Amino acid sequence: MESDPRQAAAVYRQAQGWKILAEFADLLRLPNVTRQTDDLEVNAAELVRRFEDRGASMEIARLDGAAPVVIGELRTEAPTAVVGVYVHYDGQPVDPDEWTFPPFSATLTTSAGQPVPYPGAGDPIDPEWRIHARGASDDKTPFAALTSALDALAEAGIARTVDLVFLFEGEEESGSPSLDRYLTELAPRLRADVWLLCDGPVHQSRAPQVAFGVRGYCGFDLTFYGPEHEVHSGHYGNWVPNPAFELAVFLAGCKDESGRVTIEGFYDDTAPITDEDRRAIEALPDVEASLMEEIGFAGPEVEGAGYAELLMIPSFNVRGLRAAGVGVEARNVVPSHATTSVDIRLAAGDDPEAMLSRVRAHIEKQGYHLVDDDPGPVDRRTHRRLARLVPTAGYRAARIPMDSPLARVLLDVCSRASHGDVVALPTFGGSIPLYLFEDILGAPVAILPIANHDNNQHAADENIRIANLWYGVDLWSVLLTTDFSSVRDDPVSG
């Protein structure tokens, strides 16, 4: 029998790759749009079945007003540690008209984007093929990778060295509003020495990566008010205040020419970049030129700004603007109001409530009177500058030290799984509420991405590259047979 777990995974993929793809496609054909409770229940039941077939003890847990979570465990005889595995099974909403193929058809395509039939037993599989479906990369791939790794190890007779505890969530794409309640309620059953998440993509260079932190999140909608109703721009333009113009001026003033946010205190709580962080950033593959080509823009927001280093500080992003109409809907009016939606990605040390308080103070400092609801006649006739702020509190960032035992173990695991260099990323660009695992479960958390970086996450034509799925099978085969005792024995720094 094969004793090397990575080679055992490769042998299994070679023989059973067609079966892995077929079973994965069946999972992807289950609609999983977040907040669609009936569909999510079907997904949860299917995950229970798949992991019970591999010997795990699984069940569905429910709380009032929340999508179900799937919890479970898979024990072994001589574990070196207990590893928690978090994956979410819900996906972003879809507009089928925007998709090349139906979003839940799990269409297999060539590297040129042409549909091909799924392979049968013995048929060749091109690792550059892709499966297109909602959830293909965000975040059902880890389920296929993990179950296939368990099958590969079982077929090769290789024993696991870790106990597994599972938590599969159905509300991640809705902002995980019930995750804290679930973790608190289920904490005694979710004890682990470390928690691992497989969400997100590998590095843009296609190299495997381990992320040791995520940004936090908060945001707000801000509305500036003008006249009570739209008025004729010819008769009243240049005299009646234009809220769209004033909002644009306000937003432009929120950053200076160097790209730094001008809100007082915006960076005060941000943790300094450590020497270890800086060394990791300097070692990252240089992908900025290729990213600009791929995404389609000529240069960064500020000349000389480094992509990876900017992930280590909080960001201020205008994600939407709305005022009156444009194009065929344009009218010659002064708008009655203008609204922007802003997301702030928080770095380590930043507090979401404190950040939103600074935003509020900044708006007031510009001379705006803030109201809690749409203003009434008295407010409109009393305050020249009138605004409404609707905050989203969000959550803080979370990070573990780059030189921790967990960091060293995971970098070694990924290197052995891929037979190549691994990218160590201090902080992931996206936001995930990892702090809940630290605060409620008392365990360190790291991210082991599997999906290709060009997977159209959250967009139409979401996809997973077969080579990345294969990497996930290899990754979990190695991880499940790794000695995690250094992490278990040093939980504080780990």
Phi, psi and omega in degrees: 000151178289130182256343179274120186296325180292318178292324177298321178295318180296317179297317180295317179298320181297320183274325189242015181304321180299321180289321177302314181294319181296316180291323178295318179299322178299320178293320181290337180282354176275114179304138187222030182298130182304143183078353176273084194301317182300316179295321181293326176299320179296316178299315181299316180297322179294321178294320175303312181299315184295320182279330173295326177298338179262012174095004181279154172264116189231155171202163177259127177252144183225146171232150181303133176076011184232152171292152183289154168247152175254126177237159180180182179208153177220108187263162176223173190285319185228069184287143174272345179187169173254122181252122175273140181238116176252131173218145173255144184251356176273160181228170179290155174302160183231148167243100186306331181295338181271350185267143174291320177237154180307138189295341178241029177269344183052055183283129176269130181230160173284176178296340177271001177088011180269132180296143177224153177293152174293143182289157172256182180303129178086350180285145178291151178233120179278121181296346178271356172297160178224150172254128181255121178187153171293130183091355182301319179248337185228080020208046183270346180304318180302329177297313180294320181295315184290315180295323178292323177295319177298319179295319181296316180293320179297317181294327180273355180070030181261126182280144173284154179249004180227147166278149180242138171237134187247143169219110181247118189259149180244018182227012185299320181284357172256010180094012179052051184293339183250003186297321180296321178294318179296314181297319179295315181294322188257005186310316180300336182262000183242026180290130180208157177282335179204148173245137180239136176243140180248022179285156173088175184262162169290178183296155181297342175280357186078002176285145175300152177217156172241129178253130185256012176189168175223156175283153172274189186208140160207171182191181179196156166254135183232125179244129171259140184249144174242232180291162181299330178215161180301142178232159184299125184288335177288318181283325192236355177299146184077353178240308174284128181302136181260108184295331179294315179294317182292325177293320178298317178297317180300311182296319179299328180279356180281351175225148176265185185293339178272000180089359180278141180288134186269358179296126185301128178083005187304324184254006189299323185263357184293129180295137179297151174287126182279166176299322179295319177298315184295321178297320179295319179296317181294335181274353182293145174300143180277107183238006189296317180296316180292327177294319178298321177294316183292316183281329175095056172212162193267343182183162182293166180306319177233129182304130177086359180289129181270129185303305187293322181293327180291340175291345184269358178235160181292149180244157178231107188239125173279110184260355177187150178222143179210131175197124179049223184227161176228168179062227182292344180268358182293142176229151180280077184225162162267119183299152177277337179199163177217139185231141172235151173242127186236135169248140177243117176270123187268140175267173178304133180098336182284140178251128185298319181293318179296322180294318179292327176295323178293322177298314180301314180297324180294319179296315181295325179296334178279003176096013182267138173268122184267134176243157182269348180215177176305133186291147176267181182303321182294313179302315184296327184265358180255325188245121178295320180247117188230133183213157175233129179248123176244102186275155169239112191296316178072215186203163183278166174286166177216138179212153171242156182297142180293339181256020181284160176304321180297319179300315182295318181296314185290323177296322177293319179300312182294323179296317179291326180289327186256350185054039182200184179290148181238139179272126175260110185254118181301318183218132176286150180289325183281176181241129177222139183285061180295334183302332179296323178294321178293311187286320186266318183264347175066034182231147175290155184227139174223162183245128177244087182291153178237321191293154173294148185292334182261050188265003182059039179305131180072358185245180174293154179062035171306143185208164172231131176281133184302322179301326179286324174297316178299319176300320179298321177297314179296318181301311182289329176297319178288315184299319183290349180241020182263147176281112180258016185297330179294328177288316180297322184279348182226062188292333184290306180282340180282000000 
